[in-house]
């Protein structure tokens, strides 16, 4: 799967979760054309490296509770900052399909709701 396919998978996961009532924020980095001059900048506009692709929130969770979802292709692995974040706090999951994303979030739905801050 190429980067474009990974973006398509990310959109499909976000759409499926939104249909189920989840709140989804996309944090992917996107190259944007300058509005003033029309040129493409030499940098990406968007999130810092290591931030998961999607931030997901179940409507039943207490305010402020979010779970990160990193979308990867079949053989893709998280980058070094992402790996550190996954290990450090355990609040980011890696999904390789819509079905896997739904299963992972479903498994963690009750656990996240019950965690006390």
N, C-alpha and C positions, 0 to 999 in steps of 0.2 A: 504494500500500500504506500502511496506517495503522500507528501504533505497535503496536497489538495484533497485526497481521499480522507485523510485524518480530519481535515476541516469539515468535510461532509458528514463524517461520523459524529463529530462534535455537535453539529447542528441537529442531526437526527436524535441524539441523546437529549439535548436541551428541549427539543420539541416534544419528545415522548414524556419527559418529566413535567413539562408545563401542562400537558394534557391531563396529567394526574394531579395537578394542583400545586406542584412544587414551584418555589421561586428560584430562578436561575439567573446568575450573573456570569457573563463571559468575560474572561480576563485575557484572552489571546491577544498577542501582539499583531497589529496590522499596519502595513505600509500605507500611508495616506498622502495624497497629492496636496501640495500647498494651494490654498484657496486664492491667495494673492497672485502668485506667479505661474501656477500650474505645473511646477516642477515636482519631481519626486525627491524627497529629502534623503540624505545618505544614512539615515537612522530609522529605526522603527518607533512608531508612536504607540504607546500602550503600556502594558504591565511590565514590571520588572521580571527578570529571569528567576525561575524557581517557583513562581506563583502558579498554582494549578489552573488548568484551562477553564474549569467551571467551578463556581461557588454555588452550592445547592442548599436549600433550606426547605424543610418539610413544614407545612402550615401548622402542624400540631406541636412543633418544638417551641420552647420558650424564646422570647425575643433575644436576638443576638447570637443564636446558635446557627452555625453554618458548617458544612462539610465540603472539603475540596475534592474535586474529581479531575484527575489527570487523564486525558484521552490519548491513547497510544495505538500505533499500528500493531500488527501481529507480532513483529519481532522488535518493535521499538522499546527503548528503555528510557526512563527519566534521566535528565541531565544531572550533573553533579549537585547543583543547588537544590534541585527537586528531590534527589535522593536524600540529601541531608535533612530536608524539611519532612519528608515521609518518615524517616527514622526518628527524628527529634520529637515530633508531637503526635504522630499517628492519626492525624485528622485529615489526611489526604489519601484517597483510594485511586488505584489505577484500573481503568476499564478499557477493554479492547472491542466491545460491541455494545449495542443498545441493551441487549438481554443481560449482559454481565453488569452494566451500570445499574439497571433496575434491581438486579439481585443484590449487588453490594450495598446499595443505598437502603434497600428493604431490610437487610440484615442489620444495618447500623441504625435504623430509624428509632427503635426503642432504646438502644444503648445511649444514643446522643440525648434523647429526651430525658433520661434518668440521671445523667451526669449533673452533679451539683457544682456550681461555680464558687 
